[in-house]
Amino acid sequence: MATPKPSTGTKAARPGRTLGASKPRSLTSVPATAKKPSGKKGVNPLSSLGAMANKTSDAASLVTGKGKIVGGVLAVLAVFVVVAIVVINSGLFTATDIQIQGSEHVTKHDAIQLIDLPEGTSLFNVDPDQITEDLKQNPWVSGVDVQRQFPHTLIITPMERKVIAIAYISSDDLAWAIGDDDTWIAPLSTSVEVDDQGNVVTTGQGSNTLTGIDAALALAKHYGAVLLTDVSADVAPVSGQAVSSKAVKAGLDYVRGFSSEFLGQVKDISTPSVEAISANLNNGIEVSLGDSNDIVKKERVVTKLLSQVEGVTYINVRSPGNYTFRNAPTS
């Protein structure tokens, strides 16, 4: 029987070798077009992957480390907050020594009656705004200074409104103090004792007693304020309320608008109406001012006129650009 021939293209297997023992294929692909060799060394993809893996691992370790630090800081802060809350709410800093100071018009007794501190108040949870609200029931109080002295002392001092004017209402024989915030503060006694220089004394050892408008003038001097006179009888002040009278408000405009040097020459400001406001100077000269427009210009005209003309007795600067004046006749 004839032995069959192997098919074309098929090589006969050599004795001693099997297919399973054939040489394995390389994992590196061969490019279709050969490239010129470069000067750089080739990069092993497997080693690159390993390096990337190492870097990723290092970054993860760093993040983990930072996370542990942040977590530790937050834990410390949490403990601190808890401790602070415990200390604040404990009796360690309870305000057991409460010192309430008095002022010229707010006595210590009055302040104590007005302030309502909750039981167990500490230097940490004391509420200055509430204390201020309590004390402002007295119209003289504009604010409060609250000081803490550890471990147990609380010092409360009322701050009074600054008096810028005294309004004398002759129909009621009352002298009303007006604050720098245009607030009616309180009526003052129109019977005051003064010393030989006319200064108000409160010790009961004055050498003279003043009443009426003279007392109001002495009080204005005492407060470093300006006396407003000829106030209309229909003006009805209320303690703690804002001034609403247009004439009185215009008078206050002049008090603020004049320079301190000129105010030093003003005895009083008459405020019967807005249009009829005038100032009486210490030297006896009357200055007709009118409404409270062009205050600085009016002062400038009066000051210049007084420095240049002798014997002036009356000046009208209602229209400062067209002022008039009178002077005493000379012999």
C-alpha positions as CSV (number, residue, x, y, z in Angstrom):
1,M,0.0,0.0,0.0
2,A,1.4,3.4,-1.0
3,T,2.4,5.8,1.6
4,P,0.6,9.2,1.3
5,K,2.8,12.3,0.6
6,P,2.7,15.3,2.8
7,S,0.6,18.3,1.5
8,T,2.2,21.3,-0.1
9,G,3.6,23.9,2.4
10,T,3.5,21.5,5.3
11,K,6.8,20.5,6.8
12,A,7.2,17.0,8.2
13,A,7.7,17.0,12.0
14,R,11.2,16.4,13.0
15,P,11.8,13.5,15.3
16,G,12.3,14.4,18.9
17,R,10.3,17.8,18.8
18,T,6.7,18.4,19.6
19,L,4.5,21.5,18.9
20,G,4.1,22.2,22.6
21,A,7.8,22.7,22.9
22,S,8.0,25.4,20.2
23,K,9.7,28.7,21.1
24,P,7.3,31.3,22.6
25,R,6.4,34.6,20.8
26,S,7.8,37.9,21.9
27,L,5.3,40.4,23.5
28,T,6.9,43.3,21.6
29,S,5.2,44.2,18.4
30,V,7.3,44.9,15.3
31,P,6.5,48.2,13.5
32,A,5.6,48.0,9.8
33,T,8.3,50.6,9.0
34,A,11.7,50.5,10.6
35,K,12.7,53.7,12.5
36,K,16.2,55.1,13.0
37,P,17.5,54.4,16.4
38,S,17.4,57.5,18.7
39,G,20.0,58.5,21.2
40,K,17.6,58.0,24.1
41,K,17.3,54.7,25.8
42,G,14.0,52.9,25.5
43,V,11.5,53.0,28.3
44,N,10.3,49.7,29.7
45,P,6.5,49.9,29.9
46,L,6.4,47.5,32.8
47,S,8.9,49.6,34.8
48,S,6.9,52.8,34.1
49,L,3.7,51.2,35.4
50,G,5.6,50.2,38.5
51,A,6.9,53.7,39.1
52,M,3.4,55.1,38.7
53,A,2.1,52.6,41.1
54,N,4.8,53.6,43.6
55,K,4.0,57.3,43.2
56,T,0.3,56.6,43.7
57,S,1.0,54.7,46.8
58,D,3.2,57.5,48.2
59,A,0.5,60.1,47.4
60,A,-2.1,57.9,49.1
61,S,0.2,57.6,52.1
62,L,0.7,61.4,52.2
63,V,-3.1,62.1,52.0
64,T,-3.7,59.5,54.7
65,G,-1.0,61.2,56.9
66,K,-2.5,64.6,56.4
67,G,-6.0,63.2,57.1
68,K,-4.7,61.8,60.3
69,I,-3.2,65.3,61.2
70,V,-6.4,67.1,60.4
71,G,-8.5,64.6,62.3
72,G,-6.2,65.0,65.3
73,V,-6.5,68.8,65.2
74,L,-10.3,68.6,64.9
75,A,-10.4,66.2,67.9
76,V,-8.3,68.6,70.0
77,L,-10.6,71.5,69.0
78,A,-13.6,69.5,69.9
79,V,-12.2,68.8,73.3
80,F,-11.3,72.4,73.8
81,V,-14.8,73.6,72.9
82,V,-16.3,71.1,75.3
83,V,-14.0,72.2,78.1
84,A,-14.7,75.9,77.4
85,I,-18.5,75.3,77.5
86,V,-18.1,73.4,80.8
87,V,-16.0,76.2,82.3
88,I,-18.3,79.0,81.0
89,N,-21.4,77.4,82.5
90,S,-19.8,76.5,85.7
91,G,-19.6,78.7,88.7
92,L,-15.9,79.3,88.3
93,F,-16.4,82.9,86.8
94,T,-19.8,83.8,88.4
95,A,-20.2,87.5,88.8
96,T,-20.3,87.6,92.6
97,D,-18.8,91.1,93.0
98,I,-21.0,93.5,91.0
99,Q,-19.9,97.1,91.2
100,I,-22.3,99.7,89.8
101,Q,-20.9,103.1,89.5
102,G,-23.0,106.3,89.7
103,S,-22.7,109.4,87.6
104,E,-23.7,113.1,88.1
105,H,-27.4,112.4,87.3
106,V,-27.6,108.7,87.7
107,T,-27.0,107.6,91.3
108,K,-25.7,104.2,92.2
109,H,-29.1,103.5,93.9
110,D,-31.0,104.4,90.7
111,A,-28.8,102.3,88.6
112,I,-29.2,99.3,90.9
113,Q,-33.0,99.7,90.7
114,L,-32.9,99.7,86.9
115,I,-30.4,96.8,86.2
116,D,-31.9,93.3,86.2
117,L,-29.1,90.8,86.1
118,P,-30.2,87.1,85.8
119,E,-29.2,84.8,88.6
120,G,-25.9,83.0,87.9
121,T,-24.6,85.7,85.5
122,S,-20.9,85.1,84.8
123,L,-18.2,87.2,83.3
124,F,-18.7,85.3,80.0
125,N,-22.4,85.3,79.5
126,V,-23.2,88.8,80.8
127,D,-25.2,90.8,78.3
128,P,-24.0,94.4,78.0
129,D,-26.8,95.3,75.5
130,Q,-29.4,94.3,78.0
131,I,-27.7,96.3,80.7
132,T,-27.7,99.3,78.4
133,E,-31.3,98.9,77.6
134,D,-32.2,98.7,81.3
135,L,-30.2,101.8,82.2
136,K,-31.5,103.8,79.3
137,Q,-34.8,103.9,81.1
138,N,-33.1,106.9,82.7
139,P,-33.1,109.7,80.0
140,W,-29.6,110.9,81.1
141,V,-28.0,107.6,80.0
142,S,-26.7,107.3,76.5
143,G,-24.7,104.2,77.0
144,V,-23.0,101.9,79.5
145,D,-19.4,100.8,80.0
146,V,-19.2,97.2,81.2
147,Q,-15.8,95.9,82.5
148,R,-14.9,92.4,83.5
149,Q,-12.2,91.8,86.1
150,F,-11.5,88.1,86.5
151,P,-12.4,86.0,88.3
152,H,-15.6,87.4,89.8
153,T,-15.8,91.3,89.4
154,L,-18.2,93.1,87.1
155,I,-18.0,96.9,86.9
156,I,-21.0,98.8,85.4
157,T,-20.7,102.5,84.7
158,P,-23.5,104.5,83.0
159,M,-22.4,107.0,80.4
160,E,-24.4,110.3,80.3
161,R,-25.6,112.3,77.4
162,K,-23.6,115.5,76.7
163,V,-25.7,118.6,77.3
164,I,-25.3,121.1,74.4
165,A,-28.2,123.4,75.2
166,I,-30.5,124.5,78.1
167,A,-33.9,125.6,76.8
168,Y,-35.6,128.1,79.2
169,I,-39.4,128.0,78.9
170,S,-40.5,131.1,80.8
171,S,-44.2,130.2,80.8
172,D,-43.4,127.2,83.0
173,D,-40.2,128.6,84.6
174,L,-38.4,125.4,83.5
175,A,-34.9,124.9,82.2
176,W,-34.7,121.8,80.1
177,A,-31.4,120.0,79.3
178,I,-31.0,119.0,75.6
179,G,-28.5,116.3,74.6
180,D,-26.1,116.3,71.7
181,D,-28.5,113.8,70.0
182,D,-31.3,116.4,70.0
183,T,-33.1,114.6,72.8
184,W,-35.0,116.3,75.7
185,I,-33.2,114.9,78.7
186,A,-34.8,116.3,81.8
187,P,-36.0,119.5,83.5
188,L,-33.5,121.2,85.8
189,S,-34.1,123.2,88.9
190,T,-34.4,127.0,88.2
191,S,-33.2,127.7,91.7
192,V,-29.5,127.1,92.0
193,E,-26.7,128.2,94.3
194,V,-23.5,129.8,92.9
195,D,-20.2,130.9,94.3
196,D,-18.7,134.4,94.0
197,Q,-17.7,133.7,90.4
198,G,-21.2,132.6,89.4
199,N,-20.3,128.9,89.3
200,V,-23.0,126.4,90.3
201,V,-22.3,124.6,93.5
202,T,-24.0,121.5,94.8
203,T,-22.6,121.4,98.3
204,G,-25.2,123.8,99.7
205,Q,-22.5,126.3,100.5
206,G,-23.1,128.8,97.7
207,S,-22.8,132.5,98.4
208,N,-25.8,133.4,96.3
209,T,-29.0,131.8,95.0
210,L,-30.2,132.4,91.4
211,T,-33.7,131.8,90.1
212,G,-35.5,131.9,86.7
213,I,-33.6,132.7,83.6
214,D,-30.5,133.7,85.7
215,A,-30.4,130.2,87.1
216,A,-30.9,128.7,83.6
217,L,-27.9,130.8,82.4
218,A,-25.8,129.6,85.3
219,L,-26.7,126.0,84.4
220,A,-25.8,126.5,80.8
221,K,-22.4,127.7,81.9
222,H,-22.0,124.8,84.3
223,Y,-22.6,122.3,81.4
224,G,-20.6,124.2,78.8
225,A,-23.9,124.5,76.9
226,V,-25.8,127.4,75.2
227,L,-28.9,128.9,76.7
228,L,-31.9,129.0,74.4
229,T,-34.4,131.7,75.4
230,D,-37.9,132.9,74.3
231,V,-38.9,129.3,73.6
232,S,-42.6,129.2,72.6
233,A,-45.1,128.2,75.3
234,D,-46.5,125.5,73.1
235,V,-43.3,123.6,73.2
236,A,-43.9,120.6,75.5
237,P,-40.7,118.6,76.1
238,V,-40.8,114.9,77.1
239,S,-37.8,113.2,78.7
240,G,-36.1,110.8,76.3
241,Q,-38.0,112.1,73.2
242,A,-36.5,113.9,70.3
243,V,-36.9,117.7,69.9
244,S,-39.6,118.4,67.4
245,S,-39.9,122.2,67.6
246,K,-38.6,123.7,64.4
247,A,-37.5,126.9,66.1
248,V,-35.6,125.0,68.9
249,K,-34.0,122.7,66.3
250,A,-32.9,125.7,64.3
251,G,-31.3,127.1,67.5
252,L,-29.5,123.8,67.9
253,D,-28.2,124.1,64.3
254,Y,-26.6,127.4,65.3
255,V,-25.1,125.8,68.4
256,R,-23.5,123.1,66.2
257,G,-22.6,125.4,63.3
258,F,-20.9,128.2,65.2
259,S,-17.2,127.8,66.0
260,S,-16.2,127.2,69.6
261,E,-14.5,130.6,69.6
262,F,-17.6,132.4,68.5
263,L,-19.9,130.4,70.9
264,G,-17.6,131.7,73.7
265,Q,-18.9,135.2,72.9
266,V,-22.6,134.1,72.9
267,K,-24.7,134.8,76.0
268,D,-27.8,133.2,74.7
269,I,-29.8,132.4,71.5
270,S,-33.4,133.6,71.2
271,T,-35.6,131.2,69.4
272,P,-39.2,132.5,69.3
273,S,-39.5,131.2,65.7
274,V,-37.3,130.0,62.9
275,E,-37.3,133.4,61.1
276,A,-36.7,135.5,64.2
277,I,-33.7,133.7,65.7
278,S,-31.1,136.0,67.2
279,A,-28.0,135.8,69.3
280,N,-27.2,138.1,72.3
281,L,-23.4,138.4,72.7
282,N,-21.7,138.9,76.1
283,N,-20.7,142.4,75.1
284,G,-24.4,143.4,74.7
285,I,-24.5,143.3,70.9
286,E,-27.6,141.8,69.3
287,V,-27.2,139.7,66.2
288,S,-30.3,139.0,64.1
289,L,-29.6,135.6,62.5
290,G,-32.9,134.4,60.9
291,D,-33.1,130.8,59.7
292,S,-30.2,128.4,60.1
293,N,-28.9,128.7,56.6
294,D,-25.3,130.0,55.8
295,I,-24.3,129.7,59.4
296,V,-20.5,129.8,58.7
297,K,-20.9,132.8,56.4
298,K,-23.0,134.7,58.9
299,E,-20.4,134.1,61.6
300,R,-17.6,135.3,59.3
301,V,-19.5,138.6,58.5
302,V,-20.2,139.3,62.2
303,T,-16.6,138.5,63.3
304,K,-15.1,140.7,60.5
305,L,-17.5,143.6,61.3
306,L,-16.7,143.5,65.0
307,S,-13.0,143.7,64.3
308,Q,-13.3,146.6,61.9
309,V,-16.1,148.9,63.3
310,E,-16.2,150.3,66.8
311,G,-19.3,151.0,68.8
312,V,-21.5,148.4,67.0
313,T,-24.7,147.7,68.9
314,Y,-26.8,145.7,66.4
315,I,-26.0,143.5,63.3
316,N,-28.5,142.0,60.9
317,V,-27.1,139.0,58.9
318,R,-30.3,137.3,57.9
319,S,-29.0,137.9,54.4
320,P,-25.2,137.7,55.0
321,G,-24.5,139.0,51.5
322,N,-26.5,142.1,52.2
323,Y,-26.0,142.7,56.0
324,T,-26.8,145.8,57.9
325,F,-25.6,147.2,61.3
326,R,-26.0,150.0,63.7
327,N,-23.4,151.6,66.0
328,A,-23.7,153.9,68.9
329,P,-23.4,157.6,68.1
330,T,-20.1,159.2,69.0
331,S,-19.8,162.6,70.7
